Each structure stands twice: as structure tokens, then as C-alpha cells.
Amino acid sequence: MANIVKITEVYLYMGFTTPESAAECVKVRAMLDDNGIKYQTLHYPDNSQHDACFSALSTWVFGPSFRQIAFKDFPIVHWKEFYDDWERHIEVVQSATELASSNLILHKDKVIA
């Protein structure tokens, strides 16, 4: 198993499609801030932008399993992982679930500006 070297380019996609997603966006932003994870926010406040954003994101294919992910709601956390035995990076994109949050917290010492 490869060892992760660093995580870079953390992005938090935010949009308020429902009260639940708005609350989750606030929660994930607080989690990133509380754990000292540096990130950039991509905020989509206009509901008319949401479908186009999800449609564009859903065309991407991501590693390590290189599968397509259908994005249907915010928040979305996006970052790049670099491993010690690969020259190329593995790009991991997940919905901002507890799994994604836990992964970023677990590797927070690897997150760089």
C-alpha cells in the first residue's frame, strides 16, 4: 500500500439547495476551520447555477478506483492526494460526508497551503 505524502488543493463547494444542505455546509466549513485545514471556498448562492454545477462535476472520473460520481447536493469536498510511489497524483472527490471529513482530519498534517 502506498503511503500518502501530502494533500493539497482542498476545495469546499457550497450551495444552499435545502435547509439541510445549508446546515451541512456550515458544519463542514467549521470542521475544516477547527482542524486548521486550509481550503478555498467555491460558493454557488444562486439556485439557477446548481444544476449546471452538478452536471459538470458528474462528468468527471476520479481515482483511486477511477469511477464517476453523481453529485446531487452540496457541500462537496475536493482535494488531491500525492503518494510516495507514484509520480502522478490521485485525485479524490467525495461528497462532504463524515467519511470525507474524517479522511481530511486524519491527514491534516499533510495538508499544505
C-alpha positions as a Markdown table, in Angstrom:
| # | Residue | x | y | z |
|---|---|---|---|---|
| 1 | Met | 0.0 | 0.0 | 0.0 |
| 2 | Ala | 1.3 | 3.4 | -0.9 |
| 3 | Asn | 2.0 | 6.0 | 1.7 |
| 4 | Ile | 0.3 | 9.3 | 1.3 |
| 5 | Val | 2.8 | 12.1 | 1.1 |
| 6 | Lys | 0.6 | 15.2 | 1.1 |
| 7 | Ile | -2.9 | 16.5 | 0.5 |
| 8 | Thr | -3.2 | 19.7 | -1.5 |
| 9 | Glu | -5.8 | 22.0 | -3.2 |
| 10 | Val | -8.7 | 21.5 | -0.8 |
| 11 | Tyr | -11.9 | 23.0 | -2.1 |
| 12 | Leu | -15.2 | 23.3 | -0.4 |
| 13 | Tyr | -18.1 | 23.6 | -2.9 |
| 14 | Met | -21.0 | 25.3 | -1.2 |
| 15 | Gly | -24.6 | 26.0 | -2.2 |
| 16 | Phe | -27.8 | 26.1 | -0.3 |
| 17 | Thr | -30.2 | 23.9 | -2.1 |
| 18 | Thr | -32.1 | 22.8 | 1.0 |
| 19 | Pro | -32.1 | 23.8 | 4.7 |
| 20 | Glu | -30.3 | 20.5 | 5.4 |
| 21 | Ser | -27.5 | 21.2 | 2.8 |
| 22 | Ala | -27.1 | 24.7 | 4.2 |
| 23 | Ala | -26.6 | 23.3 | 7.7 |
| 24 | Glu | -24.2 | 20.7 | 6.4 |
| 25 | Cys | -22.2 | 23.4 | 4.5 |
| 26 | Val | -21.8 | 25.3 | 7.8 |
| 27 | Lys | -20.9 | 22.2 | 9.7 |
| 28 | Val | -18.2 | 21.1 | 7.1 |
| 29 | Arg | -16.7 | 24.7 | 7.0 |
| 30 | Ala | -16.5 | 24.7 | 10.8 |
| 31 | Met | -14.8 | 21.2 | 10.7 |
| 32 | Leu | -12.2 | 22.5 | 8.3 |
| 33 | Asp | -11.6 | 25.7 | 10.3 |
| 34 | Asp | -11.5 | 23.9 | 13.6 |
| 35 | Asn | -8.8 | 21.4 | 12.3 |
| 36 | Gly | -6.6 | 24.1 | 10.7 |
| 37 | Ile | -7.2 | 22.7 | 7.2 |
| 38 | Lys | -6.5 | 25.4 | 4.6 |
| 39 | Tyr | -9.1 | 25.4 | 1.8 |
| 40 | Gln | -10.7 | 27.6 | -0.8 |
| 41 | Thr | -14.5 | 28.1 | -1.0 |
| 42 | Leu | -16.4 | 27.9 | -4.2 |
| 43 | His | -19.8 | 29.3 | -3.3 |
| 44 | Tyr | -22.9 | 28.9 | -5.6 |
| 45 | Pro | -25.6 | 31.1 | -3.9 |
| 46 | Asp | -27.8 | 31.3 | -7.0 |
| 47 | Asn | -30.0 | 28.2 | -7.3 |
| 48 | Ser | -30.0 | 28.6 | -11.1 |
| 49 | Gln | -26.3 | 27.7 | -11.1 |
| 50 | His | -26.7 | 24.4 | -9.1 |
| 51 | Asp | -27.9 | 22.0 | -11.8 |
| 52 | Ala | -25.1 | 23.2 | -14.2 |
| 53 | Cys | -22.5 | 22.8 | -11.4 |
| 54 | Phe | -23.7 | 19.2 | -10.6 |
| 55 | Ser | -23.9 | 18.3 | -14.2 |
| 56 | Ala | -20.3 | 19.5 | -14.9 |
| 57 | Leu | -18.9 | 17.7 | -11.8 |
| 58 | Ser | -20.7 | 14.5 | -12.6 |
| 59 | Thr | -18.8 | 14.1 | -15.9 |
| 60 | Trp | -15.5 | 13.7 | -14.0 |
| 61 | Val | -14.0 | 10.4 | -13.3 |
| 62 | Phe | -11.9 | 10.1 | -10.1 |
| 63 | Gly | -9.3 | 7.7 | -8.5 |
| 64 | Pro | -8.2 | 5.6 | -6.9 |
| 65 | Ser | -10.9 | 3.4 | -8.4 |
| 66 | Phe | -11.5 | 5.8 | -11.3 |
| 67 | Arg | -15.2 | 5.9 | -11.1 |
| 68 | Gln | -17.8 | 8.5 | -11.9 |
| 69 | Ile | -19.6 | 10.1 | -9.1 |
| 70 | Ala | -23.0 | 11.7 | -9.4 |
| 71 | Phe | -23.2 | 15.0 | -7.5 |
| 72 | Lys | -26.7 | 16.0 | -6.4 |
| 73 | Asp | -26.3 | 18.3 | -3.4 |
| 74 | Phe | -23.8 | 20.5 | -1.6 |
| 75 | Pro | -21.4 | 20.5 | 0.2 |
| 76 | Ile | -18.7 | 18.8 | -1.8 |
| 77 | Val | -15.1 | 18.5 | -0.6 |
| 78 | His | -12.4 | 18.1 | -3.3 |
| 79 | Trp | -8.7 | 17.6 | -2.8 |
| 80 | Lys | -5.6 | 16.0 | -4.3 |
| 81 | Glu | -3.6 | 13.2 | -2.7 |
| 82 | Phe | 0.0 | 12.5 | -3.6 |
| 83 | Tyr | 1.6 | 9.1 | -2.8 |
| 84 | Asp | 5.3 | 8.2 | -2.4 |
| 85 | Asp | 5.5 | 5.5 | -5.0 |
| 86 | Trp | 3.5 | 7.2 | -7.8 |
| 87 | Glu | 4.7 | 10.1 | -9.9 |
| 88 | Arg | 1.2 | 11.1 | -10.7 |
| 89 | His | -1.3 | 12.3 | -8.2 |
| 90 | Ile | -4.6 | 10.6 | -7.2 |
| 91 | Glu | -7.5 | 13.0 | -7.2 |
| 92 | Val | -10.2 | 12.1 | -4.7 |
| 93 | Val | -13.6 | 13.7 | -4.8 |
| 94 | Gln | -16.3 | 12.8 | -2.3 |
| 95 | Ser | -19.5 | 14.4 | -1.0 |
| 96 | Ala | -18.8 | 16.1 | 2.3 |
| 97 | Thr | -19.8 | 13.1 | 4.4 |
| 98 | Glu | -18.3 | 12.0 | 7.7 |
| 99 | Leu | -16.0 | 9.8 | 5.7 |
| 100 | Ala | -14.6 | 12.7 | 3.7 |
| 101 | Ser | -14.3 | 14.8 | 6.8 |
| 102 | Ser | -12.6 | 12.0 | 8.7 |
| 103 | Asn | -10.1 | 11.4 | 5.9 |
| 104 | Leu | -9.1 | 15.1 | 5.8 |
| 105 | Ile | -8.8 | 15.2 | 9.6 |
| 106 | Leu | -6.8 | 12.0 | 9.7 |
| 107 | His | -4.3 | 13.5 | 7.2 |
| 108 | Lys | -4.5 | 17.2 | 8.4 |
| 109 | Asp | -0.7 | 17.2 | 9.0 |
| 110 | Lys | -0.3 | 16.5 | 5.3 |
| 111 | Val | -2.5 | 19.4 | 4.1 |
| 112 | Ile | -0.4 | 22.3 | 2.8 |
| 113 | Ala | -1.3 | 25.7 | 1.6 |
